[in-house]
Amino acid sequence: MNRDVTQILSAIEQGDQAAASELLPLVYDELRRLAASRMKQERSGQTLQPTALVHEAFLRLVGDNSKQWDGRGHFFAAAAEAMRRILIENARRKGRIKRGGELNRHDLDDNESITSPENVDDLLALDEALEKLAQQDSQLSKLVELRYFTGLTIEETAEVLGVSPRTTKRNWSYARAWLQREMGK
């Protein structure tokens, strides 16, 4: 039986334990690509590998039967958030929570990250800023998660969010500027 992602997500919501095993093969390649893209931005020597990131995110997404999905886009948006949380937890686990130090100003273009992946402190500051942004505009926060933590393009992000690429690009510019200001860069 070849069901689509939305049908399988619905079955998972209904408590079908076997549905999760149907879902993984359908979304694994895309999740793996997203994780690999994100992990390329991490510094070398990172102990967390893309495969482990995908597996941990997948377990978080389907392991809790109380989750409800509004389709494929919602699932991948949740995957972006799960990957973000995992990376933040990994950074904290490494015991590098100290703040401060000399920060260097760096202007970003449309395809660059908001923060330097080599700096765990920046990653934690980004997480705090994203929490504040989510309180003001959850859609912008979701956009940043999709672009930064999964490496989706403007077009892919627009598709997941259900808006035009033009709107996504405009919102991405605004969100980057807002986060840079919030993070003091």
C-alpha positions in Angstrom: 0.0 0.0 0.0 1.5 3.2 -1.1 0.1 6.1 1.0 1.3 9.7 0.8 3.0 11.6 3.6 -0.2 13.4 4.6 -2.2 10.1 4.9 0.5 8.5 7.0 0.8 11.5 9.3 -3.0 11.3 9.8 -2.7 7.6 10.6 0.0 8.4 13.2 -2.3 11.0 14.8 -4.9 8.2 15.0 -2.5 6.1 17.0 -1.4 3.7 14.1 2.0 2.6 15.4 2.9 0.9 12.1 2.4 4.2 10.2 5.7 5.6 11.5 7.6 2.8 9.8 5.9 3.7 6.6 6.7 7.4 7.0 10.5 7.2 7.5 11.3 5.8 4.1 9.2 8.5 2.4 10.8 11.4 4.3 14.2 10.1 5.1 16.1 11.3 2.0 14.7 14.8 2.3 15.4 15.0 6.1 18.9 13.6 5.5 19.5 16.2 2.9 18.3 19.0 5.2 20.4 17.7 8.1 23.5 17.3 5.9 23.0 20.9 4.7 22.7 22.1 8.2 25.7 20.1 9.4 27.9 21.5 6.7 27.5 24.8 8.5 28.7 23.3 11.8 32.3 23.4 12.7 34.5 20.4 11.9 34.9 18.0 14.8 31.1 18.1 15.4 30.2 14.9 17.3 26.6 15.0 16.0 26.3 13.5 12.5 23.6 14.2 10.0 22.2 10.7 10.3 22.0 11.0 14.1 20.3 14.4 13.7 17.7 12.9 11.3 17.0 9.9 13.6 16.7 12.0 16.7 14.5 14.6 15.0 12.3 11.8 13.5 11.9 10.1 16.9 10.8 13.4 18.4 8.4 14.0 15.7 6.6 10.6 15.7 7.5 9.3 19.1 4.9 11.5 20.8 1.4 10.4 19.7 -0.1 13.7 20.7 1.3 15.5 17.7 -1.0 16.6 15.0 0.1 17.4 11.4 -1.5 19.6 8.9 0.3 17.9 6.0 3.8 17.6 4.6 4.7 21.3 5.0 3.8 21.3 8.7 5.8 18.1 9.2 8.9 19.5 7.7 8.5 22.8 9.6 8.3 20.7 12.8 11.4 18.8 11.6 13.3 22.1 11.3 12.3 23.1 14.8 13.3 19.6 16.1 16.7 19.9 14.4 17.1 23.4 15.9 16.3 22.1 19.4 18.7 19.1 19.1 21.6 21.3 17.9 20.9 23.8 20.8 20.8 21.0 23.3 24.0 19.5 21.9 25.7 22.9 22.3 24.5 23.3 25.8 25.6 19.8 26.6 29.1 20.6 25.6 29.2 23.1 28.5 29.9 26.2 26.5 27.1 28.4 27.8 29.4 31.2 28.8 28.5 34.5 27.1 30.4 37.5 26.0 33.7 37.8 24.3 34.7 39.9 21.4 32.0 39.8 18.7 32.9 40.8 15.2 30.5 42.7 13.0 29.7 40.8 9.7 27.1 41.8 7.1 25.1 39.0 5.7 24.0 38.5 2.1 20.8 36.5 1.2 22.4 33.1 1.3 24.5 33.5 4.5 23.7 32.3 7.9 22.6 34.6 10.7 25.3 33.4 13.0 28.7 31.8 12.8 28.3 28.0 13.3 31.7 27.8 14.9 30.6 29.9 17.8 28.3 27.9 20.2 27.6 31.2 22.1 26.3 32.7 18.9 24.1 29.7 18.4 22.7 30.0 21.9 22.1 33.7 21.4 20.3 33.0 18.2 18.1 30.5 20.0 17.2 33.2 22.6 16.5 35.7 19.9 14.3 33.3 18.0 12.3 32.7 21.1 11.6 36.5 21.3 10.9 36.6 17.6 8.4 33.7 17.9 6.5 35.7 20.6 6.2 38.6 18.2 5.8 36.8 14.9 5.7 33.0 14.8 5.7 32.9 11.0 9.0 34.8 10.9 10.5 32.5 13.5 9.4 29.5 11.5 11.0 31.0 8.4 14.3 31.4 10.1 14.2 27.8 11.4 13.6 26.5 7.9 16.3 28.6 6.3 19.0 28.4 8.9 18.5 25.1 10.6 17.5 23.0 7.6 19.2 25.0 4.8 16.0 25.3 2.7 16.2 27.7 -0.3 13.9 30.7 -0.5 11.7 28.7 -2.9 11.6 25.6 -0.7 10.8 27.7 2.4 8.0 29.5 0.5 6.5 26.2 -0.4 6.6 24.8 3.1 5.1 28.1 4.5 2.5 28.4 1.8 3.5 31.9 0.7 5.2 33.3 -2.4 9.0 33.3 -2.8 8.9 37.1 -3.1 7.2 37.3 0.3 9.6 34.8 1.8 12.6 36.7 0.5 11.3 40.0 1.9 10.5 38.3 5.3 13.9 36.6 5.4 15.6 40.0 4.9 13.5 41.5 7.7 14.0 38.5 10.1 17.8 38.6 9.5 17.9 42.3 10.3 15.7 41.9 13.4 17.8 39.0 14.7 21.1 40.9 14.0 19.8 43.9 16.0 18.5 41.6 18.8 21.8 39.7 19.0 23.8 43.0 19.0 25.6 42.3 15.8 
